[in-house]
């Protein structure tokens, strides 16, 4: 056996080298494919997260769009109200759209953004219930009275969604879905009761 190895040592080393190279090549290829799969998966997950936060920003901006109907307020300013409160039908359509986007996006949102979105949703559900018996032609007047609520809610919602792009996007991690998605009840009540 030793004579065989001495006579054919170059062939044995070549065979061992080829076998070692094959194993190393296979291992490297497998690791690259696994990494490529992982990157493609993260790409899809972050596309969903980005789209969810973009949807929230879009809804927040829609809340802030104001319309005027030619009247003036006591201070002489042009009377304005949120566009989504132009009529009962307008509010119902927008509220349905808001609810659908909330349901589609909630899994992919940051916890802070999800909490703020749920707070806005609680406000809108309460508003929807309180407006159920109100005639459509009164909606603009009500909108004029609560326009500051819409501006404040939409600004905070937009900020929480934008925080994802400025702080969390590059961290390459997903949120923990076990984190509670709403503000604690006392915080919610305090924020709702602090409105004029």
Protein Blocks (a to p, Z undefined) as FASTA:
>chain_A
ZZmmmmmmmmmmmmmmmmmmmmmmmmmmmmmmmmmmmmmmmmmmmmmmmmmmmmmmmmmm
mmmpccdehiacfkopacdddfklmbmklmmmmmmmmmmmmmmmmmmpcfklmmmmmmmm
mmmmmmmmmmmmpcfklmmmmmmmmmmmmmmmmmmmmmmmmmmmmmmmmnopacdfkbcf
bdcfklmmmmmmmpZZ
